[in-house]
Each structure stands twice: as C-alpha cells, then as structure tokens.
Amino acid sequence: MKHLKIYELFNNKLEETKYPKIGDYIVADCDYDTNGDLEELIAFLNNNIGQIVDICPRERKPSAFSNWGSDDGIFNVEYEDVIPGSYADKRKTWWLRKEEIKYFSDSKEELELKLQIKKFNI
C-alpha cells in the first residue's frame, strides 16, 4: 500500500508538470508558414529563453486569437531582449500557443543547457 501511495504522488506531480505555468521559462518551436518575412523573428523565438508572464485561457481569449484553435489557451512570454524584426514592433513579449512551446521549466539554467546542446549538436 505504501508503494501505491508513492506512485500516486509521483504520478500527480507528472500531471502537474505537463502544463506550463506563470513564471516558467520556455524555449519556443515556432514554424510560421511565411514567405521568409519572419525568419529573423522565428530564429529569435526558437533560440532564446522567455518567461511566461500571463496565461489567457480559452474562455477569455481575445478575438484576435480566435483562429488559433488552441484549447489550452495562449501564453504571453516575455524576453530579456527586444524581439527583432518589423513584425514585432520593438516589443519584449510575444503570445504563443502550447503547441509552440518546445521546452519549459522552472529552472532557466536547465533550458540554457538545452540551448547549448542544440547549438553544438551534442
């Protein structure tokens, strides 16, 4: 019985970690279907660490995002640097769907390591 209780606690912890929360750090995996207009923006989002500052659930999703089709809501992610490209208009935040988040963690160092591994193809 004791082992079952430990399993339940571990399993509940895994369930909680499947969904990013405010304060978590993320690395995006965006692949917008464009004609090359957003290459600089996509490269920035995919190669930098951002932090979730707000989560907009589907019930109060702004109409501008109604065509995104994400049932999980959307995440407002803040970056340390200004996002490059004319499309970003000198902002430090960007809205992402859960499907566009490749990695998330409460530890920034963990994601920095993942980016280094990706950069050097280790």
Secondary structure, DSSP 8 states (H G I E B T S, - for coil): -HHHHHHHHHHHHHHHTTS--TT-EEEE------SSTTHHHHHHHHHSEEEEEEEE-GGG--GGGGGG--TT-EEEEEESS---STTTTT-SEEEEEGGGEEEEES-HHHHHHHHHHHHTT-
